[in-house]
Amino acid sequence: MKDPWAWDEDYLLAMVQAGTKESIALDFKRSEALQNTDGKKNEISKDVSAFANSAGGTLIYGISEDGYVATDLDAGSDPAEITKEWLEQVITSRIQPRIDNVRINQIYLHQKSPGRVAYVVSVPASKGIAYQASDKRFYKRFNFKSEPMEEYEIRDIYRRGETPDLRIVFTLLSPKNYIQDPPTDQPFLLRPYITNEDVYLWISRIEYQHRLHNLSSRSDNHVERCANTVIGYSYDLVVGVLDADNNNATMSICHPTEPFCHLH
């Protein structure tokens, strides 16, 4: 799947043909939603801030929907009137604080409406900051809509960067069962990742090799190193890794008082 900032008209047409449905991370808007009036500008700030306060996502201005399902590309916007710079300025000036790394993709509709454009707005998820729309309210994505947030939900966003609710999961990449008696030295592959509530965050895509029978409490400097603090802290975690020479090279132990570590 392409990143939203790389989408083109063919990609939007394919979404329509597939009957793509809106979700917590995807919203369809008609091009009429982009107008130079205070009311429409306020709606833009509301929708963009709602994505940022949730898990991030993508707004598409130029797709009609029925029952939350994409039905057609509309006539698009006039790029001389509704420019990319105008949309950036609306988002920047009407949401507080400013959302960094919002990306806007202007797509020319050569097939559907020559000379006119659709806009795809990619919004990153908040990292411990609650974003306020121009009406001085905070919004979230809920049931395919932008809904006002409760006070406790706003507080929860600020807590994400301070005391995240972390869950560490290791995925066994091979379906084979290596738990044997007596123990075997056959290696297996694990992929570690960490989640914070409903925001899915990959910490590492590195596949570590582990031995079942030879994990000890020793630690050396051959491979061991801690990365920068990611989003929180971890309880005691012991990881054994094989080096290129197939030796039991390292152990890494992270304590609750130390930043979460992972190996390179």
C-alpha distance (Angstrom), angle and dihedral (degrees) to the residues before:
residue distance angle dihedral
M1 . . .
K2 3.79 . .
D3 3.76 122.5 .
P4 3.83 111.4 -104.0
W5 3.80 92.1 -113.2
A6 3.82 88.4 60.2
W7 3.83 96.5 50.6
D8 3.80 119.3 118.9
E9 3.81 136.6 -173.6
D10 3.81 92.5 -81.7
Y11 3.79 89.8 54.6
L12 3.81 92.2 51.5
L13 3.82 90.8 47.9
A14 3.80 89.7 51.1
M15 3.82 89.9 52.7
V16 3.81 89.4 53.4
Q17 3.78 93.2 46.6
A18 3.81 90.9 49.5
G19 3.82 91.8 51.2
T20 3.79 91.9 -122.4
K21 3.79 112.1 -160.5
E22 3.78 128.0 -139.7
S23 3.79 117.4 -110.0
I24 3.78 141.4 174.1
A25 3.82 86.2 -75.5
L26 3.83 101.1 38.2
D27 3.80 131.6 57.3
F28 3.81 131.0 176.3
K29 3.80 120.7 -148.3
R30 3.78 130.8 179.4
S31 3.80 115.8 -119.0
E32 3.82 89.0 -111.4
A33 3.82 86.8 74.1
L34 3.82 86.9 75.0
Q35 3.79 105.4 73.0
N36 3.79 132.8 136.6
T37 3.80 96.0 -112.8
D38 3.80 129.9 109.3
G39 3.79 91.4 -119.2
K40 3.81 94.4 54.9
K41 3.80 92.5 42.2
N42 3.80 89.8 53.0
E43 3.81 90.2 51.5
I44 3.81 90.1 52.0
S45 3.81 90.8 52.8
K46 3.79 90.3 47.7
D47 3.82 94.6 51.1
V48 3.80 96.9 42.9
S49 3.82 94.3 46.3
A50 3.83 89.9 48.5
F51 3.80 90.5 58.8
A52 3.81 91.6 47.3
N53 3.82 91.8 49.9
S54 3.81 90.7 51.0
A55 3.80 125.5 40.9
G56 3.79 97.5 -53.4
G57 3.78 122.9 -106.9
T58 3.78 149.6 160.4
L59 3.80 133.3 -68.3
I60 3.80 118.1 -161.2
Y61 3.79 116.8 -161.4
G62 3.79 107.6 -163.4
I63 3.82 105.7 44.5
S64 3.80 124.2 103.1
E65 3.79 118.7 -144.7
D66 3.77 137.5 -165.9
G67 3.78 118.8 -163.7
Y68 3.82 88.9 -6.3
V69 3.84 90.7 -58.3
A70 3.83 121.4 119.1
T71 3.81 109.8 -112.2
D72 3.81 107.8 167.9
L73 3.77 148.8 -13.8
D74 3.81 106.7 -105.9
A75 3.80 128.1 -144.8
G76 3.81 92.2 -77.4
S77 3.80 129.7 -142.5
D78 3.78 131.0 -63.5
P79 3.84 104.7 -107.5
A80 3.80 90.4 -151.8
E81 3.81 90.4 59.9
I82 3.82 103.6 29.0
T83 3.78 103.6 39.0
K84 3.78 129.8 -179.9
E85 3.80 88.7 -116.2
W86 3.82 90.9 52.7
L87 3.81 91.3 53.3
E88 3.81 91.5 47.3
Q89 3.79 90.1 51.0
V90 3.81 92.7 50.5
I91 3.80 91.9 51.4
T92 3.79 93.4 44.5
S93 3.80 97.3 46.3
R94 3.81 100.3 40.6
I95 3.80 102.3 45.6
Q96 3.79 122.1 69.1
P97 2.94 125.3 -122.9
R98 3.77 100.7 21.3
I99 3.81 115.4 -100.6
D100 3.78 110.3 -128.5
N101 3.80 123.2 -143.4
V102 3.81 98.6 21.2
R103 3.81 105.7 157.8
I104 3.81 124.2 -155.7
N105 3.80 121.3 -161.6
Q106 3.81 115.6 -163.0
I107 3.82 108.3 -155.5
Y108 3.80 121.0 -165.3
L109 3.81 112.5 -140.4
H110 3.80 98.1 -141.9
Q111 3.81 93.5 160.3
K112 3.79 103.0 35.0
S113 3.82 103.5 33.2
P114 3.83 114.1 0.7
G115 3.78 112.3 -144.7
R116 3.80 94.3 20.7
V117 3.81 132.5 93.3
A118 3.79 145.7 -146.9
Y119 3.80 123.2 -146.6
V120 3.80 128.6 -138.4
V121 3.81 114.8 -164.4
S122 3.81 117.0 -164.6
V123 3.81 113.1 -160.4
P124 3.83 123.2 -167.6
A125 3.80 121.9 -139.0
S126 3.79 119.1 -100.2
K127 3.78 117.7 -96.3
G128 3.79 101.9 -152.1
I129 3.82 95.7 -43.4
A130 3.81 128.0 107.0
Y131 3.81 112.9 -145.1
Q132 3.80 120.6 -143.2
A133 3.81 123.1 -147.4
S134 3.80 123.3 -137.7
D135 3.83 92.0 -92.1
K136 3.84 88.7 62.7
R137 3.80 91.9 -110.1
F138 3.79 131.8 117.5
Y139 3.80 119.8 -127.5
K140 3.81 137.8 -165.9
R141 3.80 136.3 -171.3
F142 3.80 111.4 -98.8
N143 3.82 128.5 159.4
F144 3.82 91.8 -10.0
K145 3.80 91.2 -54.3
S146 3.80 140.7 94.2
E147 3.80 106.7 -108.0
P148 3.84 131.0 179.6
M149 3.78 114.2 -98.7
E150 3.77 125.6 -122.9
E151 3.79 118.1 -120.3
Y152 3.81 92.9 -108.7
E153 3.82 90.5 52.7
I154 3.79 90.5 55.6
R155 3.80 90.3 50.4
D156 3.80 89.5 48.9
I157 3.82 91.5 57.8
Y158 3.79 91.1 55.2
R159 3.81 90.0 48.4
R160 3.80 92.7 54.7
G161 3.78 90.9 78.8
E162 3.80 93.8 44.5
T163 3.79 108.1 37.2
P164 3.81 108.3 8.7
D165 3.80 119.2 -172.6
L166 3.78 98.3 -121.7
R167 3.78 129.5 -166.4
I168 3.79 120.4 -174.1
V169 3.79 116.6 -155.4
F170 3.80 128.1 -177.4
T171 3.81 116.2 -157.0
L172 3.80 117.8 -153.3
L173 3.80 104.5 -135.3
S174 3.79 95.1 -161.5
P175 3.81 123.1 61.5
K176 3.80 92.0 -146.4
N177 3.78 118.2 108.9
Y178 3.79 108.6 -126.3
I179 3.81 97.1 176.6
Q180 3.78 101.8 112.4
D181 3.76 138.5 157.5
P182 2.99 114.4 -106.5
P183 3.83 93.2 34.7
T184 3.78 118.1 -104.0
D185 3.79 127.3 -141.7
Q186 3.80 92.9 -143.3
P187 3.85 107.6 128.8
F188 3.77 123.8 -127.5
L189 3.80 133.2 -166.5
L190 3.80 127.7 -116.0
R191 3.79 130.2 -176.1
P192 3.83 114.1 -155.0
Y193 3.79 124.2 -155.6
I194 3.77 137.0 163.6
T195 3.80 130.5 -142.2
N196 3.80 131.0 -159.5
E197 3.81 108.6 -156.9
D198 3.82 108.3 -67.2
V199 3.81 94.4 -17.5
Y200 3.81 108.4 95.8
L201 3.80 111.5 -147.6
W202 3.76 124.5 179.7
I203 3.79 110.9 -146.1
S204 3.77 95.4 -178.6
R205 3.79 140.0 -1.1
I206 3.77 92.1 -166.4
E207 3.81 114.7 124.7
Y208 3.80 109.0 -136.2
Q209 3.79 123.3 -156.1
H210 3.79 114.7 -138.5
R211 3.79 135.5 -173.9
L212 3.78 117.8 -142.2
H213 3.78 98.7 -153.0
N214 3.78 104.4 36.7
L215 3.81 106.4 55.3
S216 3.77 108.4 129.1
S217 3.79 134.0 172.8
R218 3.80 94.2 -112.9
S219 3.78 120.7 113.7
D220 3.78 129.2 -164.3
N221 3.79 135.7 176.6
H222 3.80 96.6 -114.2
V223 3.78 96.1 104.8
E224 3.78 105.4 -15.2
R225 3.81 118.7 120.4
C226 3.76 137.5 138.6
A227 3.78 121.9 -124.8
N228 3.78 124.6 -139.0
T229 3.79 116.6 -73.6
V230 3.78 107.9 -77.8
I231 3.80 112.5 -170.2
G232 3.76 106.5 -46.1
Y233 3.76 148.5 -28.6
S234 3.77 134.3 -59.1
Y235 3.78 135.6 -143.0
D236 3.80 118.9 -122.4
L237 3.78 108.5 -50.0
V238 3.80 125.4 176.5
V239 3.79 119.4 -162.0
G240 3.80 126.8 -178.7
V241 3.81 118.4 -159.9
L242 3.78 134.5 -174.2
D243 3.79 120.2 -132.1
A244 3.81 126.2 -142.9
D245 3.80 90.7 -85.2
N246 3.80 90.8 57.1
N247 3.79 92.3 -112.9
N248 3.77 126.2 139.4
A249 3.77 92.4 -104.2
T250 3.75 111.2 168.7
M251 3.76 152.8 4.3
S252 3.79 123.9 -154.3
I253 3.81 121.6 -160.9
C254 3.80 122.6 -170.9
H255 3.80 120.5 -169.0
P256 3.83 129.0 -158.6
T257 3.80 89.7 -106.0
E258 3.80 94.2 53.2
P259 3.80 131.3 69.6
F260 3.77 116.9 -93.1
C261 3.80 109.0 -89.2
H262 3.76 133.6 -152.2
L263 3.78 132.6 177.8
H264 3.79 127.1 -114.4
